[in-house]
Amino acid sequence: MNLTIKTIVIGCLILGVTGCSKEDTPAAVTLATTTPVAQTKTELLTDKNWVTTAATLSPGYTDSLTGIFITDYLSVLPACIKDDFILFNTNGNYTDDEGALKCDSIDPQTQTGTWAFDSTEEIIILDGLDSLDIQTLSATALIITFPEEISPGTISTVTMTLEKQ
């Protein structure tokens, strides 16, 4: 049986090489191309876990313990917060997961809540209260800004970059 398959393959190769003369014109080959369909913002937001990779403050603040002026917010967060991730679900719920490192062993591994876009899909509203302004939402990155009282009387704008995992 292997001999028969080998014979057919060799025969096809010979016909392919010798089957055309100079007078023959090759048939035009049209390849079907598909235009990728752009994902909706909900599809971009909901298909994977998001992990924070950067967080900055504007204006920054002076740490009362060290006297260091801080604008890189992520650098002062403990490792147990840096490994947290969030998953947005298409049903309007989200899950905030503590990741591998928990800051307090009695804290639940996950917490859930609700999320929604505002009417322009430029703001994510968490639990009907917190507004996260979307600066960038792509297949790999989410950049959001929101106000945060970092120290008493000082409200900074946090710019947070999250990447899909």
N, C-alpha and C positions, 0 to 999 in steps of 0.2 A: 504494500500500500504506500509506503514512503517513496518508492520508485515512481509511482503514478503521480503523486503530488509534485515531486521534483520535476518530472517530465512536463507537467502542466505549467509550472512556474517558469521553467526554461523556455518552453514554447511561447508563453506570453511575452517574455523578455525579447525573444527573437522577433516576434511580430511587432512589438513596440518599436524596436530599433529599425527594422527593415520595411515596415508596413507603409511608410510614407515616401513618396518621391518628391522631387523638387517642385513639381507642379501642384502638389497637394497643399492646400492652405489649412492651417490648423483652425479648428472651430474656436470661436471666442468663448472664453470661460468667464462666466459672471459669478462672482462670489457674493453671496448674500451677506450684507453687513447689518448689524443691528445697532441701533443707537441705545446706549445704556439709559435706562429709565431713572431719572433722578429720584432719590429717596425723599420721602416727606420728612419733616422735622421729627415727627413722632417715630418714624422708622429709624432715623439716625440716633435718636436719644435712647431707644428702648432695646436694642439688640445685644448689648454686652454690659459688663460691669465697668464702672468708671472709677479710676484711682487718681487722687490728687498728686500732681507732679511739681506744681509750683503754686505759691501763694504770696502775694506782695501786699503791702499796706501803703496807702497814700492819704493823708500824710502818715509818716512813720511815728514812732513814739520812743521815748527813752525808758529803758527797762529800769525800774526803781531799785532792783537788786544789784545789777551790774553797771549801771550808768551807760550802757551801750545803746546807741540809737538804732532802732530796728525798723527795717522796711521789708526784709525777707521773712515773712511770717512763718513760712514752712520750716525755716531753720530753727525756730524756737519751739516748735511743737515736738512732743515726745514721740518716739518710734511707735508707740502703741496707737497713736492717732494717724500717723503717716501711712500705715498699712490698711486703713479702713477703705472700704469701697461701697459704692451705691449702685443699685440696679433699679432702673425705671422700667416699669411694666406697662404694656399697652392698655391695660384696664384702668390706668390712673392711680395705681398703687406704686409705692417704691419700697425697697428694702435697703436699710443702712446696715452694713455688716462690719463688725469689729475687726475682721481680718484675723491673722494668726496670733497677733499680740493684743491682749486685752489690758487696758489700763487698770481695771478693777475686776478681779475674778468673779465678783457677784453680779456684775453687769450682764444683761442678756447678750448673747452673741449677735442677735439681730434685733432691729427695731423697724417697724413699718409705719407708713403714713400714706398720704395721698399727694398727688401732684397733678398739675394742669398747666397748660399754656394759657396766657392771656389771649385776647382776641386777635392780636397781631402775630402771635407765636414768637415774640421777641423776649418774653419774660416767662420764667418757670415759677409757678406759685406752689410752695410746699405747705401742706396742711392748711391751706386757705389763709395763711398768715405771712410767711416769708417770701419775698420777691427776689428772684435771682435774674439780673439782666443778662441776657445772652449776648456776648460779643462775637463769639465764633461757635458754630456747631457744624462739624463735618463728620466724615466716616471714622476719623481717628481722634479728634480733639473737641473738647468742650471748654470754652473760656467764659466765665461768668464774673459779674461784679455785684457786690452788695455792701450796704453799710454795716458796720460793726462797731460797737462801743468797746474799744480795746482797753482803755483805762478810764476811770471816772471822768466824765466830762469831755472825753476825746472820742469823736466818731471818725473812723477812717473808712475809706473805700477799700474793700478787699477785692483783689483781682485773683481769681483762682483758675488754674489750668488743670484740667482732668484729661486723662488719656484712657482709651478703651483697652481693656485687657481681654 
